[in-house]
Amino acid sequence: MNYLAHAALAEPSDEARLGAILGDFARGLDEAKLPEDTRYALLEHRALDRWFDAREDVRAARAWFPPELRRFAGILIDVFVDHVLAREWRTLGPAPLTDVSGSLYRSFETYAHLLPPRLAEVGPRMASQDWLGGYGDRDNIGRALAGIERRMRRDTGLTAGIAVLDSHAEPLHELTLRAVPEAFDWASTRRALDGRAPAG
């Protein structure tokens, strides 16, 4: 799951939504300085990624990719899940998309002093270009993958995976419609076991 899914699944606060994407920007992060809700959401992000990657349907989807792309299959699936989630937001989203994205973007300013270097660089662009709101546009999937590849600082052929995503769009759409509601249930159960107050 990528930025949009993690922000959607987070507890409904700026602090939690920040923590929910910090798992993708951990290098240079001083976790000890994070607010409690941000640190909890960061740990939840890591646990959620393990839960999602271990799903049988996600493991099966990785096999759709040719050998040279299989090591990046998780990234490709994550980005496409965000695409489907954005397109199906009225059904799957926990609140208006602008509320979720605005909360995350606001956290970049409020907690600018805590951001690790890469998020301090990427966050303002994410907000000004509204990456979360743009995931529903098919063209933005290619741009997102190209951006990920640039940050890897090497030629991975990642954008070639778009053809695989397109050829399996229907089963990936169905996977997302199954996985996202189950992820909300997973997060609610985890938080209840941890004694977290339910949202709302």
C-alpha positions as CSV (number, residue, x, y, z in Angstrom):
1,M,0.0,0.0,0.0
2,N,1.3,3.4,-0.9
3,Y,0.8,7.0,0.4
4,L,-2.9,7.3,-0.2
5,A,-3.8,4.0,1.4
6,H,-1.7,4.6,4.4
7,A,-3.1,8.1,5.0
8,A,-6.6,6.7,4.6
9,L,-6.1,3.9,7.0
10,A,-4.5,6.1,9.7
11,E,-6.3,7.4,12.8
12,P,-8.0,10.7,11.9
13,S,-5.4,13.2,13.0
14,D,-2.6,15.2,11.4
15,E,-0.1,13.5,13.7
16,A,-1.3,10.0,12.8
17,R,-1.4,10.6,9.1
18,L,2.1,11.9,9.1
19,G,3.3,8.8,10.9
20,A,1.3,6.7,8.4
21,I,3.6,7.7,5.5
22,L,6.9,8.1,7.5
23,G,7.5,4.4,7.0
24,D,8.4,5.2,3.4
25,F,10.8,8.0,4.5
26,A,12.6,6.4,7.5
27,R,16.2,7.2,6.6
28,G,17.4,10.1,8.8
29,L,14.3,10.0,11.0
30,D,14.7,10.5,14.7
31,E,11.8,8.3,16.0
32,A,12.4,9.3,19.6
33,K,11.3,12.9,18.9
34,L,8.0,12.0,17.2
35,P,4.7,12.7,19.0
36,E,3.2,9.5,20.4
37,D,0.4,9.3,17.8
38,T,2.9,9.8,15.0
39,R,5.2,7.1,16.4
40,Y,2.3,4.7,16.8
41,A,1.2,5.3,13.2
42,L,4.7,4.7,11.9
43,L,4.8,1.3,13.6
44,E,1.3,0.6,12.3
45,H,2.5,1.4,8.8
46,R,5.2,-1.2,9.1
47,A,2.8,-3.8,10.5
48,L,0.3,-3.0,7.8
49,D,2.8,-3.5,5.0
50,R,3.7,-6.9,6.5
51,W,0.0,-7.9,6.7
52,F,-0.7,-6.7,3.1
53,D,2.4,-8.4,1.6
54,A,1.6,-11.7,3.3
55,R,-1.9,-11.8,1.8
56,E,-2.4,-14.8,-0.6
57,D,-3.9,-12.7,-3.3
58,V,-1.0,-10.2,-3.1
59,R,1.5,-13.0,-3.3
60,A,-0.3,-14.4,-6.3
61,A,-0.3,-11.0,-8.0
62,R,3.5,-10.8,-7.8
63,A,3.7,-13.8,-10.1
64,W,2.1,-11.7,-12.9
65,F,5.3,-9.8,-13.3
66,P,8.2,-11.0,-15.5
67,P,11.4,-12.0,-13.6
68,E,13.2,-8.7,-14.3
69,L,10.4,-6.8,-12.6
70,R,9.4,-9.2,-9.9
71,R,11.6,-7.6,-7.2
72,F,9.6,-4.4,-7.8
73,A,6.2,-6.0,-8.0
74,G,5.3,-4.8,-4.5
75,I,5.9,-1.2,-5.4
76,L,3.9,-1.6,-8.6
77,I,1.0,-3.2,-6.8
78,D,1.1,-0.6,-4.0
79,V,0.8,2.3,-6.5
80,F,-2.0,0.6,-8.4
81,V,-3.9,0.0,-5.2
82,D,-3.7,3.8,-4.5
83,H,-5.1,4.4,-8.1
84,V,-8.1,2.1,-7.5
85,L,-8.6,3.5,-4.0
86,A,-8.7,7.0,-5.4
87,R,-11.2,6.0,-8.1
88,E,-13.4,4.1,-5.6
89,W,-13.0,6.7,-2.8
90,R,-16.7,7.3,-2.4
91,T,-17.1,3.6,-1.5
92,L,-13.8,2.9,0.3
93,G,-12.6,6.2,1.8
94,P,-13.2,7.0,5.5
95,A,-13.8,10.7,5.0
96,P,-13.8,13.3,2.1
97,L,-10.5,12.8,0.2
98,T,-9.7,16.5,0.7
99,D,-10.0,16.1,4.4
100,V,-7.5,13.2,4.4
101,S,-5.1,14.8,2.0
102,G,-5.4,18.2,3.7
103,S,-4.6,16.7,7.1
104,L,-1.5,15.0,5.8
105,Y,-0.3,18.1,3.9
106,R,-0.9,20.3,6.9
107,S,1.3,18.0,9.0
108,F,4.2,18.7,6.8
109,E,4.1,22.3,7.9
110,T,3.3,21.7,11.5
111,Y,6.0,19.1,12.0
112,A,8.5,20.4,9.5
113,H,11.2,20.3,12.1
114,L,10.8,16.6,12.5
115,L,10.7,15.5,8.9
116,P,13.6,13.3,7.6
117,P,15.5,14.9,4.8
118,R,13.8,13.1,1.9
119,L,10.3,13.9,3.1
120,A,11.3,17.5,3.8
121,E,12.2,17.6,0.1
122,V,9.3,15.6,-1.3
123,G,6.5,16.8,1.1
124,P,6.0,20.3,-0.3
125,R,5.8,18.9,-3.8
126,M,3.3,16.3,-2.7
127,A,1.1,19.0,-1.2
128,S,1.4,21.6,-3.9
129,Q,0.8,19.1,-6.7
130,D,-1.8,17.2,-4.6
131,W,-0.4,13.8,-5.2
132,L,-3.1,12.0,-3.1
133,G,-5.9,13.7,-5.0
134,G,-4.2,12.9,-8.3
135,Y,-3.9,9.1,-7.9
136,G,-7.3,8.6,-9.6
137,D,-5.9,9.9,-12.9
138,R,-4.3,7.0,-14.8
139,D,-1.6,9.2,-16.3
140,N,-0.4,10.1,-12.8
141,I,0.4,6.4,-12.1
142,G,3.2,6.6,-14.7
143,R,4.4,9.8,-13.2
144,A,4.4,8.3,-9.7
145,L,6.4,5.3,-10.8
146,A,8.9,7.5,-12.7
147,G,9.4,9.6,-9.6
148,I,10.0,6.5,-7.5
149,E,12.6,5.3,-10.1
150,R,14.3,8.7,-10.0
151,R,14.6,8.5,-6.2
152,M,16.2,5.1,-6.5
153,R,18.9,6.8,-8.5
154,R,19.3,3.9,-10.9
155,D,17.6,2.5,-14.0
156,T,15.2,-0.2,-12.7
157,G,12.8,-0.4,-15.6
158,L,10.0,0.3,-13.1
159,T,7.8,2.2,-15.5
160,A,7.7,-0.9,-17.8
161,G,5.5,-2.4,-15.1
162,I,2.6,-0.2,-16.2
163,A,1.9,-2.6,-19.0
164,V,1.6,-5.5,-16.6
165,L,-0.7,-3.4,-14.3
166,D,-2.9,-2.5,-17.3
167,S,-3.1,-6.1,-18.4
168,H,-4.2,-7.2,-14.9
169,A,-6.3,-4.1,-14.1
170,E,-9.5,-6.0,-13.4
171,P,-8.1,-8.5,-10.9
172,L,-6.1,-5.7,-9.2
173,H,-9.2,-3.7,-9.0
174,E,-11.0,-6.6,-7.3
175,L,-8.0,-7.2,-5.0
176,T,-8.2,-3.6,-3.8
177,L,-12.0,-3.8,-3.2
178,R,-11.3,-6.8,-1.0
179,A,-8.1,-5.7,0.7
180,V,-8.9,-2.1,1.7
181,P,-12.1,-2.9,3.8
182,E,-10.2,-5.8,5.4
183,A,-7.3,-3.5,6.1
184,F,-9.7,-1.1,8.0
185,D,-10.9,-4.1,10.0
186,W,-7.3,-5.2,10.7
187,A,-6.4,-1.7,11.9
188,S,-9.5,-1.3,14.1
189,T,-8.7,-4.7,15.7
190,R,-5.1,-3.9,16.3
191,R,-5.9,-0.5,17.9
192,A,-8.6,-2.0,20.1
193,L,-6.0,-4.6,21.4
194,D,-3.6,-1.7,22.0
195,G,-6.3,0.2,23.9
196,R,-6.6,3.0,21.3
197,A,-9.9,4.9,21.3
198,P,-12.0,4.2,18.2
199,A,-12.4,6.9,15.6
200,G,-15.4,9.2,15.9
